[in-house]
Amino acid sequence: MRGYHDGQRAVQRRAGGGALAERLERGIRSELPDVAQEFLAGVRLIFAGSTDPDGRVWCSVLSGPAGFVATPDDRTVAVAARPAPHDPLARALDGGPAPVGLLGIEPQTRRRIRVNGTAELGTDGVRVTTEQVYSNCPKYIARRDVAGEAPPLSARPLAVERSGLSAADRRLLAAADTFVIATAAADGSADASHRGGSPGFLTVHDERRVSFPDYEGNSMYMTLGNLAASPRAGLLVVNWETGDTLQISGRAAVDWSPERAAAIPGAQRVVDVEIERVLAVRGALPLRWVLEERSRFNPPAAAMLPRVPDLGDPTSYLEIEDGTRVFSADGAEIGEIEHVLADEDADIFDGLVIDTRIGPGGHRFVDATQVEGLYGRGAVLTLSTAECDSLPEPSENPGVMDADPDDTAPDDLGDKLKRAWNLLSGNY
């Protein structure tokens, strides 16, 4: 397993990188060099790709204090953390030793290393016998630092498995600048690889389909080569601020169409993922991270944002209907219109009350200044998906809102929030 398999070599040749890949193959080894052992001793996160008993590929993540990943010798990685019972990694290892692909990453320094081998579950964690060890450059990695650590949970994290993406899942994916993809070769050997870009580079088409661009990389094509041999894939996205994780398992296919890639700046190919299962875990990780800077190699964010679908002709606030879909500026559907807030006598459009469908109390208010346009089949906001998470809720007693001291109507938003509350309550 130490070198490339036939699927990887085929992709390297098709992409025109065979000669470079051959030189890089000499850097793949079975043993952990000293520098790799020192690096792993300091990581706080380690991602793991595996295949569950149903044949689905997943990506998981384990976390701990510095030193929780140890290397007793140059062919062994010992992770002092066990996957939670709901984690697909636990199911993959329950039956005995199984292939895994590890990705150790240090967001603070943008360094990473990949370690593929065979893992077994023990009482004190996961033990991996290495078969492939190689490093990658820091390109496309966002630099983050630890902002804090949540207190230990009093109960297991809330884990929900389903067949498709929820509205909250779609918002997380549309705002992501990082994910990890796990793949497996025809013989079951696993791999986990970092993918990074500007928010919006991971495009959400609907609840069962996402896609992402394949940028210029190291020319080894370990991930795409695995997909050429077996379409199974798993994606993992971390909410760095909350510790929530989103795991996706499905089938991936590489679109080699030059026309499609040309429509996405920086893309050489596009990878489409058909989703089969989704696992969303609240508070999966204890660490909280703050973004320091994104990679300078990322294509411009505005160019990468997914396009809003064709919503028909422009319309007015007087004609748009309740129940009309609402989209963020980066193309994610965030909810639907519950009410239009307006003073029709004065012909003043004040904003929208939208239902984000996030459980009880999921209503949010969007000021008219935050509405890019109203159309026959949808409304588009000026806000990104991430910014939509901070929209205020309608309130019966909003109090005095923060405002510019020079504002002549400092509580104008508060008035609108109360009017929105009245609309929802039927107190017209």
N, C-alpha and C positions, 0 to 999 in steps of 0.2 A: 504493500500500500504506500510505501514511502514516496514514490513519484506520482506522475499523472496517470490517469486511466484513459481509456480510448475516447470516452465522451469529452473529456477536457482537451485532449489533443485535437479532436475534430473541431471544436469551437475555436481553439487557438489558430488553426489553419484557416478557418473561414473568416476570422476577424483580421487575419494578416499579421498575427503576432507570434507565429510559431518559433522564429529564431530567438526572439527575446525570451519567450517562455522557456526554451531549452536552457538558456543561460541561468535563468532564475531557478530552474529545477535543482540546480546544484546546491541551492541554499535550503532545500527541504531536508530535514534530518529526522532521525528517530529519537535522538537524545536531546535533552534540554541543556543548552549551553549555560555557562555561569550567569551571563547577563540576563537570560530568560528567567532563571531561578530567582535572581535578585529582584527582577521586575514583578514577578508573580507574588512575591512576598509582601509587596506593598499595595496590591489592588484591593479595592473594596467591593468590586462587582465582577462576576464572571458569568458569561452567558453560555448556554449549553443547548446544542441541537441534538435531537433524538427522535426515534420512531416509536410510537406507542404500539400496543398489541394489535390494534386495528389497522396498522400499516400507515397511519397518519404521521407526518413529520411535524414537529413542534419546536419552537425555541423557548427556552426557559431562562430564568436568571436567578442566581444565588448571591447573597450579600452577607457581609460580615466585617469585623474590624480588620485593620491592617494585620496581616499575618494569618488570616483564616485560610489562605491558600498556601500550602507548604509543598516543598519538593524533597522528600526523604532521600531520593537519589535521582540520577539524571534520566530515568525512564518512568518516574512516578510523580503524579500530581495528586495531592491529598487536599480535598476541600472540606473544611470543618463546618459544613452546613448541609442539612438534609432538605430535599424538596418537600414542600407541603403535600399532604395526601391528595389534594385536588390537582396538583401539578402533573401534567403529562410526563414529566421526567421521572416522577415516582413510579408511574405505571410502566414506563419503558424499562426500568431497572428492577422491578419487582420479581421478574422471572429469572434473574441472574445476570451475569455480565452481558453488556450490550454496547454497540458502538455509540460514541458521542463525539461531537465536535465542540471544543471549548474556544471561547473568545474572551481573553483577559484584556480589559481596557481600563485606562486611567484617564478619565476626562480632563483632569487638571493639567496634564502634560500632553494630551492628545496621542499617547502611545498605546500600542496594542500588540497582541501576539495571538496566534492561532495554534491550538494544540488539539490534534485529533487522535483518537485511540479507542480503547475499550474500558468501560467503566463498570464498577460494581458498587452496590449500596452497602454501607456498613453502619454500625450503631452510631459512629461519630461523624458520618458524612459520606462523601463520594470519593472513591479512589480510582484514578485513571492511569492505565498503562499507556504510555505514549507510542504513537506510530508515525505521526507527522507533526513536525514542529517548524513553524516559519513565522516571520514577522512581516508586517505591512507598514507602508508609510502612513503619516498622519493626515493625508489628504482627505478633505471633506468631514473631518471630525470637529464637532463643536467643542470649544473649551468651556468646561463647567467646573465649579468648585462646590464643596460641601457647605451648605448653609446651615445645617443642623440635623438633628436626629430625633425622630418621633419616639415617644416613650413606648416601652414594650406593650403589645396588644394584650388585653385581658381575655380575648377570645380569638379564634381563627379568623383570618381575613375573610371578608365576604367575597365569595367566588360565584360567578354566574356563567354557566355555559349555555350557548344558544347556537342556532344555525346561521345567523346573519348579524350584520352590524346594527346597533341601535343608533339613535340620533346622537347620543353622547359619544359613542364610539367613532362615528363619522367626524365629529368635531375634533376629537383628539388626533385622528389620522391626518385630517386636513391641516392641522396646525403643527404637525411634527416636523422636526428638522433632523431626526435620527431614528433609524430602526435597525434591527438585526434580523437577518434572514438565515434560516437553517435549511439545508438541503441534504440529500443522501444519494450516494452512487447506487448503481445496480446491485452491488454486493452488500449494501446496507451501511457502508462506512459513511459517517456523518461529518458535517462541516457547518460552521457558523461564521457569518461575515457581516461586518458593519456596512451600513449604507447611510450616507448623509447628504444634505442639500438644504436649500432654502425652504422655509415653511410653504407647503403647497406642492412640493416635488412628489409627494405620495398622493396620487389622485384617487379620490373616492368617486366611483361611477354610480354605484347603488349599494344596497345592503349586502350584495353577494359578489361584488367585483371591485377590485382596486388595481392600479397599475403604477409603475414607477420607471424613470429613465435609467438606463445603464450608462454611466459616465465613463470617461477615459480612466483606466485604472492601472493595475500592475501587469496586465497582459497574461496573468496566470489563468484566469477564467475558471477558477475552482467552482464558483457557484453556478455559472451558466453551463459549465461542463457537466456538473451533476444533473442539472435540469435536462440536458440533452439525453442523459441516460435514464432518468426517472423524474417525472413531473411533480412529484410530491414536494411541498415546501411549507415552511412555517415562518411567520413574521411575528416579531415582538416589538411593541412600542411602550416606552416608559413615560409616564407623566412625571417629569423630574421634580415638579413642585409639590406633588401630593404623595408620591410613592405608588400610585396606582399603575397597574400594568394591563396591557391588552395583548392577548396571544391569538393568532389566527393560523388555522391550518387549512390547506387547500391544495390546488393544483396550479402550477405556474407554467407559462409558455412564453418563449422569447419571440417577439415580433422583429424580424430583421428588415422590415420595410424602410428604405431610406426616406421615403416621403413622410412617414409618420414620425421618424426620429427628427427630421428637419424641422418639424413644427414645435419641437421642445428644445430650447437652447441648451447646448452641452450634451445632448443625448446622442449616443451612438446606436442604441437599440432601445426598445421598450419591452418591459416584462409585464405581462398580464397575469393576475392571480384570481382564480375562481375560488371563492370562499366556501368551505364545507362546514367548519366548526369555528366558534369564537369562544374564548374564555377571558372574561373581564374580572380582575381581582382588585378589590378596593384595599388600599394600604398594604400592598404586597411587600414593599420595600421600606425599611426604616429610614433610610437616608433621604434628605431633602437637598436638592442641588439648585444653584443659581447659575444662570447663563452668563459667562464672561464675554465670549465672542464666538461668532460662527466662522467657519473656514472661509478664507479669502478666495478659495477656488470654487465656491458655490456659484452657479449661475445667478443672475439678478433675481431677486424675489418676485418682482412684478412680472417678469417674463415667465416665471415658472408656475404662477397661480393657475389652477384649473379654471376653465372657462364656464361661465354661467350658461345653462342651456338656453335655447331659443324660447323666449317668453312672450313672443307676439308683439303687437304694437303698443306704444306708450299709451297710458290712460291716466285718468285723474283720480284724486282721492275720493271724489264723489261717486265714481263708477266702480272702483275696485271692490271686490266682494270679500266678505268674511270667509275664511277657509283657504284663501289664496296662499300659495307657498311663499316663504321668505328665504332669501339666499344671502350669505355673507359675500363680501367683495371677492373672496377667493373661491367662490363657487360652491361652498358647502350649504346644503339645505339645513337651516337651523330651526325651522318651525313653520307655523302658519298664522295668518292674521286672525285675531279674535275680534278686534274692534278697530275702527279708525277714529282717532281723536281729532276733532275739528270743531271750529265755529263756522257753521255753514252760512249764517246770516252775514258774518263779516268776511266770508270766503277766506278763512285762515286754516291751513292744514297744520296741526300741531304735532302729529306723530302717529305711531302704531302701537297697539297693544298686541303682542304676539304670544302664542302658546308654544313654548319650546318642547312640550311633551316630556319634560323631565320630572315625572311624578307630581305629587301635590305641590302647589305653589310654583308651578313652572312658567308662570306668566312673567313677561318682561316688557318694559317700555322702551320704545325706540323714538327718539326725538326726530322731528321733521328734517333737521339739519344733518341727520345721519342716514337719510334715505337717498340713495343715488338715483333711483327711478322706480316708477310704478308702471307695470305692464299688464297686459290682458291675462297672462298666466303666471304672474309672479312679481314679487317686490325684491329689489336688490339694495343692499345697504352699502354704505361707505366703509364699514368696519370689517376687519379680518375676523376669521372664525375665533381666534384667541380673544380678540377684543369683545366679541359678542358675549363671552362668558362673564363680563363685568357689567352687562346691562342692568339697570336698576329694576327692582320689582315695584309694581303699583302698591301704594300704601295708603291706608286710611289716615295715618298721622305721620307723614314723611318728615316733619320737622323742618329746620332750616338747612338747606343743602349747601355744601361747599361751593363757593363762587368767587369770582374775581371781585375784589373790594370796589372796583370802579363800575361793576355791573349795576345798571339802574333798576334791574329786577332780579335781585339775588335769589329769590325764592320762586322764580318762574318754573323751574323744574319740579319743585315740590308741589306747586299747584297742579301741574300736569299729572304727576304721580297720583295725587288725590282724585283728580277727575277720572283717571284710568281705573282707579279702585272703584269708584262709583259706577262706572260702566260695567265692570265685572260683577258688581254686587246688585245691579239692577236699579241703583239709586240715580236715575237720570235727572 
